[in-house]
Amino acid sequence: MALLRAHKTRQGRQCWEAHGAYQNGGDVLADDLGHPLHPDNLSKSFRVAVVQSGLPQLRLHDCRHTAASHLLMAGVPVQVVASNFGIEPAVLMRTYAHFFPGMAEDALANQSRSFLG
């Protein structure tokens, strides 16, 4: 949250410095004049950052899959995750909900607890 607040402050400063030329569309990922970043440029910047960090090869879209899977594993309702990702729940489950070891066992244990109290 602190990073997002600092980013919002930085965008406000950019808006003020642009003297009315800033196009405030509410985009978090925007250039110095408020225009949304092009997805290809964002992906390229991400690839460069991954290489510089020494991390294994990773696509920006892989982060989306990971985030969705972790939210689901944390028990966030499918409808909430899907809404935040801007997709239908069925698409979320088919595309983003990867199977992690132990998930089936956890689901059965939760089901047993709900039936048995």
For each residue, the residues with C-beta under 8 A, 3 or more apart:
1: 4 5
2: 5 6
3: 6 7
4: 1 7 8 28
5: 1 2 8 9
6: 2 3 9 10
7: 3 4 10 11 28
8: 4 5 11 12
9: 5 6 12 13
10: 6 7 13 14
11: 7 8 14 15 30 34
12: 8 9 15 16
13: 9 10 16 17
14: 10 11 17 18 22 32 33 34
15: 11 12 18 22 24 34
16: 12 13 19
17: 13 14
18: 14 15 21 22 32 33 34
19: 16
20:
21: 18 33
22: 14 15 18 33 34
23: 33 34 35
24: 15 34
25: 30 34 35 36
26:
27: 30 34 35 36 37
28: 4 7
29: 36 37 42
30: 11 25 27 33 34 35 36 37
31: 34 35 37
32: 14 18
33: 14 18 21 22 23 30
34: 11 14 15 18 22 23 24 25 27 30 31
35: 23 25 27 30 31
36: 25 27 29 30
37: 27 29 30 31 41 42
38: 41 42
39: 42 43
40: 43 44
41: 37 38 44 45
42: 29 37 38 39 45 46 60
43: 39 40 46 47 59 60 61
44: 40 41 47 48
45: 41 42 48 49
46: 42 43 49 50 59 60
47: 43 44 50 51 59 60
48: 44 45 51 52
49: 45 46 52 53
50: 46 47 53 55 57 58
51: 47 48 54
52: 48 49
53: 49 50
54: 51
55: 50 58
56:
57: 50
58: 50 55 62 63
59: 43 46 47 62 63
60: 42 43 46 47 63 64
61: 43 64 65
62: 58 59 65 66
63: 58 59 60 66 67
64: 60 61 67 68 85 96
65: 61 62 68 69 96 98
66: 62 63 69 70
67: 63 64 70 71
68: 64 65 71 72 81 85 92 96 97
69: 65 66 72 73 96 97 98 100
70: 66 67 73 74
71: 67 68 74 76 81
72: 68 69 75 76 78 81 96 97
73: 69 70 100 103
74: 70 71
75: 72
76: 71 72 80 81
77: 80 81
78: 72 81 82 89 92 93
79: 82 83 89
80: 76 77 83 84
81: 68 71 72 76 77 78 84 85 92
82: 78 79 85 87 88 89 91 92
83: 79 80 86
84: 80 81
85: 64 68 81 82 92 96
86: 83
87: 82 91 92 95
88: 82 91 92
89: 78 79 82 92 93
90: 93 94
91: 82 87 88 94 95 96
92: 68 78 81 82 85 87 88 89 95 96 97
93: 78 89 90 96 97
94: 90 91 97
95: 87 91 92
96: 64 65 68 69 72 85 91 92 93
97: 68 69 72 92 93 94
98: 65 69
99: 103 104
100: 69 73 103
101:
102: 105 106
103: 73 99 100 106 107
104: 99 107 108
105: 102 108 109
106: 102 103 109 110
107: 103 104 110 111
108: 104 105 111 112
109: 105 106 112 113
110: 106 107 113 114
111: 107 108 114 115
112: 108 109 115 116
113: 109 110 116 117
114: 110 111
115: 111 112
116: 112 113
117: 113
